[in-house]
Amino acid sequence: MTLGVILVAAGLAWPWLTKLGLFHLPGDIVIEREKFRFYFPITSMILISLAISLVLWLLRK
């Protein structure tokens, strides 16, 4: 249930999150071809994972 609330909040905040430039970092994989675009934000996901891990670690203490 908590994960659902987090996903809904992230979905509602998406317009503001994209303005931060978070998903255009060096290391994010982008393959663009004619009528095709593949985007794999590996660097962004690592940073988000680290931030969430830090928050959870701080809340546990």
Backbone torsions as a table, in degrees:
resi	resn	phi	psi	omega
1	MET	NA	-39.7	178.9
2	THR	-64.0	-41.5	178.8
3	LEU	-61.9	-39.1	177.3
4	GLY	-61.5	-42.7	178.5
5	VAL	-64.0	-41.4	179.2
6	ILE	-64.6	-42.5	179.3
7	LEU	-65.8	-39.8	177.0
8	VAL	-64.6	-42.9	179.0
9	ALA	-63.4	-41.4	178.0
10	ALA	-64.8	-38.5	177.9
11	GLY	-64.7	-40.0	178.3
12	LEU	-70.7	-31.1	-178.7
13	ALA	-88.7	-0.2	-174.8
14	TRP	-54.7	-43.3	179.4
15	PRO	-57.8	-36.4	179.5
16	TRP	-79.1	-33.5	179.1
17	LEU	-65.7	-36.7	-179.9
18	THR	-69.8	-27.1	178.5
19	LYS	-72.5	-18.1	179.2
20	LEU	-73.1	-16.6	-178.6
21	GLY	78.0	16.0	-176.5
22	LEU	-65.3	-35.7	-175.4
23	PHE	-95.5	28.2	175.1
24	HIS	-135.0	43.8	-177.4
25	LEU	-90.5	156.1	172.5
26	PRO	-61.6	135.6	-177.3
27	GLY	104.0	-18.0	173.4
28	ASP	-74.6	131.3	-174.6
29	ILE	-89.9	124.9	177.5
30	VAL	-130.2	122.8	175.8
31	ILE	-118.9	117.4	-179.8
32	GLU	-116.9	125.5	175.7
33	ARG	-129.4	176.3	178.2
34	GLU	-64.4	122.1	-179.7
35	LYS	61.9	24.7	-179.7
36	PHE	-151.8	136.8	175.1
37	ARG	-142.6	124.8	177.7
38	PHE	-116.6	127.9	-177.6
39	TYR	-129.3	123.2	179.1
40	PHE	-127.2	99.7	-174.4
41	PRO	-82.7	67.0	-174.5
42	ILE	-65.4	-43.7	-179.8
43	THR	-66.1	-42.5	178.8
44	SER	-62.3	-42.1	-179.1
45	MET	-67.3	-34.8	176.5
46	ILE	-65.1	-42.9	178.6
47	LEU	-64.9	-41.5	178.4
48	ILE	-64.8	-41.1	178.2
49	SER	-62.2	-42.7	177.8
50	LEU	-63.6	-41.0	179.9
51	ALA	-65.3	-43.6	179.0
52	ILE	-65.4	-41.4	178.1
53	SER	-61.8	-40.6	178.4
54	LEU	-63.9	-44.8	179.0
55	VAL	-61.9	-46.1	180.0
56	LEU	-64.8	-38.4	177.8
57	TRP	-63.3	-42.4	179.0
58	LEU	-67.5	-35.2	178.7
59	LEU	-70.9	-27.8	179.5
60	ARG	-73.5	-27.7	-178.4
61	LYS	-76.6	NA	NA
